Amino acid sequence: MMIRTFGKKIVGRCCAKVSNRRSCSDYQRSVRSSSSYSFSKTNQNDDNKRTKTQVYCKIAVCLAAAGATGFYCWKKFLSNSNHVTSLEKLAEDLPFEAGARRPDLPNYKYDEVAEHTSEETGIWVIFKEGVYDITKFIKQHPGGDEKISMAIGGSVEPFWDLYSIHLNKHVFEILESLRIGNVHPEEEMQVFKSGDHYAHEPKRHPALKVNSQKPFNAETPLQILVESFYTPNELFFVRNHLPVPKKSKLEDDFQITGIGLDSSISLTMSELKMKYKPHEITTSVMCAGNRRSAMHETKPVKGLQWSAGAVSTAKWKGIKLSDLLKDLGITEDSKACHIIFQGADTDIESKPYEVSIPLEIALDPNREVLLAFEMNGKEIPLDHGYPIRVIVPGVIGARQVKWLKKIIVSEKESDSLWQQKDYKTFNPSLNIETCDTGKAMAVLEFPVQSAICQPANGSVLKLENKKSLEVKGYALSGAGKKILRVDVSVDGGQSWMEADLYTETKTQMNREWAWTLWKLDVPLSDDMLRKQIDITCKATDSAHNTQPESDLGIWNARGLLENKWPKISVKFE
Amino acid sequence: MMIRTFGKKIVGRCCAKVSNRRSCSDYQRSVRSSSSYSFSKTNQNDDNKRTKTQVYCKIAVCLAAAGATGFYCWKKFLSNSNHVTSLEKLAEDLPFEAGARRPDLPNYKYDEVAEHTSEETGIWVIFKEGVYDITKFIKQHPGGDEKISMAIGGSVEPFWDLYSIHLNKHVFEILESLRIGNVHPEEEMQVFKSGDHYAHEPKRHPALKVNSQKPFNAETPLQILVESFYTPNELFFVRNHLPVPKKSKLEDDFQITGIGLDSSISLTMSELKMKYKPHEITTSVMCAGNRRSAMHETKPVKGLQWSAGAVSTAKWKGIKLSDLLKDLGITEDSKACHIIFQGADTDIESKPYEVSIPLEIALDPNREVLLAFEMNGKEIPLDHGYPIRVIVPGVIGARQVKWLKKIIVSEKESDSLWQQKDYKTFNPSLNIETCDTGKAMAVLEFPVQSAICQPANGSVLKLENKKSLEVKGYALSGAGKKILRVDVSVDGGQSWMEADLYTETKTQMNREWAWTLWKLDVPLSDDMLRKQIDITCKATDSAHNTQPESDLGIWNARGLLENKWPKISVKFE
């Protein structure tokens, strides 16, 4: 019954939010159709009478039924934002605290848990402070073994943020029955030996798809990327340019200096929080190299071979940079033209990561540039810029400096290589040797983009009398442009079907900072089932910009801003 | 010498303006290289001693020399903005007033002049109040007969705005020597009989390429479109949805009413001009149907068959709508969401032309929405919205209401067909019958666009030992996005050459309302000279949006916002 009520509540919220997009009746229908199944009420006292297998079967049946109605997937889109409240509420209701430390059990370090990933070694996972052996359970997991496998050797928490159906008393009961120990209380957040320039890297979730270890760069796996409107912090893609600074040396302050300021001023976030009204925005952060591997296939390009997972979405809380600058007397009439940001991360010569943005953007309250201190309601994790990072909605990730240490009000752009060399695009006929970086503009806002996340490219799917194939993905555009439409084609663009769109934000004109999720049930003909199906999509934003068919006009030597029509192929067996 | 100084002066201005775009040395080089020729100083007293032919030859030689250095074309880009001042200054220096009424000569009506367009009838043109017979001169015109032919039967003034080299004492001397009469002082600005709903249409310049007479819709011919950064008012494309209102009934006032206002308020522009600081902006106005004929070729679409000339650029002066709304207490917290504009033009049932824009845009001072009363330094011509029109930079022309009569502060969009039906795009697989206009968003901002204006598509060019072919066009993007690059290809997009860009505006981030003109000298190989050359181009804007290769992803039933790569073909003989 809880799920039922929960579902209805969310439908109401969703309706308000999809106005101006499309009728919400589709959403209501899909959720309502699922409300016919229920979870039987159990009594804690009966627990011991029930075998684990019985419980698994019960959940499996429930979930299978839910999956069949299509509810499971859409519910996940809808429910995540309520996760924190629900989890807390649930904890109060439970007679035991799932994941709490148990003095009667042994302690294990993260590395030990990470070694337990097979039937031979045992398959272990972490939930809060608890360590669990799920070797026998995994095959009976109602959601199949694909996604649970991504959590093994690490924490299940970020996955339960995505699949909030787990936030259920019975699931906690099963989990605690698999308990074997606790996370070691002295566990250190280090993966590399000290002395290494990369000695202070935090522990990362094993589900992240690593592109480079030093510096650490990893994307959110596509299978889970659009399972939730908000990406759990632990699964948020990571793009670091340099080693992560040592956490204990990071302080709650930064310097501001430059044109219009008599001297360098030191400001703490605590002071700023008291002085200025905190501001919260939901924005997607995307690396300019997202989907580079697709451009590389056309013609090789330099840079990390990102798939389409170098983008994630979070709720960020901070103070508006425009409030601070205004207060310090920096106006549009200033001689300054740029705001330079420096991070605490440094290269081997102790030079910090540094980039800049135009003053107009920094000063415009509607552009909502934040000095952020919270990510999805929590302290910003070390990998994402603890304790303060810059959030510049609508522009590429590279300008959104982590571990903020210094702001410089300047007449000129930053002269760092990240501003002057790395993030620039060129005429498709120029290569790294012939391109003129001095002439090209530093990339700031990005073009309209989309990706197909599910099914995975190259999947061989089970036939199972399917009448349609669910295709899911995301779309977003730079500079706050809203996604008007995502069209999907299975005949190379000769004909198009319009996808259902989903967002959790309600923004004003040109302030749609977050992605739009989309879904389409592609009807399957008998003919299609016999051969390979090539699926493509394209998004249109509110300025009616759309994606190019191929790389012919957009290929560039650095492989930036790949936004040609994404394509996947699947087969049935 | 005058030209020389003039050229230098302009180069200085140009340099300041192309900063952040590209080195201005190219521009300097091209202009400086032309400074070696001079105009001989003539004395008015010597006039009668000189035959007309001698004068024509002298100018022809000068201009041929100029043309050969490439100066002629670029100078035109650079000089136009100084036209008004130069013309006035020149008039003071002359011993006679060119184009002034001469009581000794007969009067002719516009229609009579318009009938003189061939050798048989005589070829007549108008300059100010003078009528001239240029039958014998036309073959000796130094600029060739193509462009002068566009002026016959009408006024040469807008062309001289484009080709300001004519603003020369000697040209005026030649012109006056061809004088045959005056424009009739009682000339009426009517082309249709009274009683007709279209009885009050103004006289239009014969050079405009008419797409529809009732309502009047005409584009600027591509041959002259990019000859000047500012389009002369007489040659500015015209897009009327209804008959033009009677000029004598149009008054200097409009009503404002709706949410947040106690009662309807009547305001005169004279009052507003006194109360608010006048504001001037340079913006291109583009019809959403621009280039529709190219989309129609792919698959038929409904609507006027515009080529690429449904766009023009002017300097507009008016008061900021944001100033007025703010003063009336309309804020973002208002219940209102839209500003509706009504024109004085009405349909057969007396319903006015009406559309709306979102309140956010109307209130944002940086979006610079104007209630305009001046166009290129002159009273707005009747065809362009005299005495007051709305200018909404960065959005399609349809939202920029002419002959403004009423502003309504509203909770909802306008329910007119121009807001709810006509200006909407759909999935390429939908046609007029299957599209759902209720679901689609009214088009507002437009995508990145470009066109090739010279040479004309299908031209057969003279070989003349050419080493390169000059290709010229324009590019622009919606929502104030700047044009970063225009690339040109002669091999279907397999390789690209970067064009030189030119603008006369210096705007802030996301406030580049006007087009960017571009030019490229395409190198010609022997092989290319022997066959048809297919030329294509594409523009990239500051958000790195670019144009799609084909209509595959953008075709829409109403043929709006065609922005696929433009293509032309030329041959040499």
Chai-1 contact restraints between the chains, C-beta under 6 A:
chainA,res_idxA,chainB,res_idxB,connection_type,confidence,min_distance_angstrom,max_distance_angstrom,comment,restraint_id
A,P358,B,M509,contact,1.0,0.0,6.0,A-B,restraint_1
A,E360,B,Q508,contact,1.0,0.0,6.0,A-B,restraint_2
A,E360,B,M509,contact,1.0,0.0,6.0,A-B,restraint_3
A,N427,B,D487,contact,1.0,0.0,6.0,A-B,restraint_4
A,N427,B,W496,contact,1.0,0.0,6.0,A-B,restraint_5
A,N427,B,E498,contact,1.0,0.0,6.0,A-B,restraint_6
A,P428,B,W496,contact,1.0,0.0,6.0,A-B,restraint_7
A,S429,B,S495,contact,1.0,0.0,6.0,A-B,restraint_8
A,S429,B,W496,contact,1.0,0.0,6.0,A-B,restraint_9
A,M441,B,L484,contact,1.0,0.0,6.0,A-B,restraint_10
A,E445,B,A543,contact,1.0,0.0,6.0,A-B,restraint_11
A,P447,B,A543,contact,1.0,0.0,6.0,A-B,restraint_12
A,P447,B,H544,contact,1.0,0.0,6.0,A-B,restraint_13
A,P447,B,N545,contact,1.0,0.0,6.0,A-B,restraint_14
A,G478,B,A543,contact,1.0,0.0,6.0,A-B,restraint_15
A,A479,B,A543,contact,1.0,0.0,6.0,A-B,restraint_16
A,L484,B,M441,contact,1.0,0.0,6.0,A-B,restraint_17
A,D487,B,N427,contact,1.0,0.0,6.0,A-B,restraint_18
A,G493,B,L552,contact,1.0,0.0,6.0,A-B,restraint_19
A,S495,B,S429,contact,1.0,0.0,6.0,A-B,restraint_20
A,W496,B,N427,contact,1.0,0.0,6.0,A-B,restraint_21
A,W496,B,P428,contact,1.0,0.0,6.0,A-B,restraint_22
A,W496,B,S429,contact,1.0,0.0,6.0,A-B,restraint_23
A,E498,B,N427,contact,1.0,0.0,6.0,A-B,restraint_24
A,Q508,B,E360,contact,1.0,0.0,6.0,A-B,restraint_25
A,M509,B,P358,contact,1.0,0.0,6.0,A-B,restraint_26
A,M509,B,E360,contact,1.0,0.0,6.0,A-B,restraint_27
A,K538,B,G553,contact,1.0,0.0,6.0,A-B,restraint_28
A,A543,B,E445,contact,1.0,0.0,6.0,A-B,restraint_29
A,A543,B,P447,contact,1.0,0.0,6.0,A-B,restraint_30
A,A543,B,G478,contact,1.0,0.0,6.0,A-B,restraint_31
A,A543,B,A479,contact,1.0,0.0,6.0,A-B,restraint_32
A,H544,B,P447,contact,1.0,0.0,6.0,A-B,restraint_33
A,H544,B,L561,contact,1.0,0.0,6.0,A-B,restraint_34
A,N545,B,P447,contact,1.0,0.0,6.0,A-B,restraint_35
A,N545,B,N545,contact,1.0,0.0,6.0,A-B,restraint_36
A,T546,B,G553,contact,1.0,0.0,6.0,A-B,restraint_37
A,T546,B,I554,contact,1.0,0.0,6.0,A-B,restraint_38
A,P548,B,P548,contact,1.0,0.0,6.0,A-B,restraint_39
A,E549,B,E549,contact,1.0,0.0,6.0,A-B,restraint_40
A,L552,B,G493,contact,1.0,0.0,6.0,A-B,restraint_41
A,G553,B,K538,contact,1.0,0.0,6.0,A-B,restraint_42
A,G553,B,T546,contact,1.0,0.0,6.0,A-B,restraint_43
A,I554,B,T546,contact,1.0,0.0,6.0,A-B,restraint_44
A,L561,B,H544,contact,1.0,0.0,6.0,A-B,restraint_45
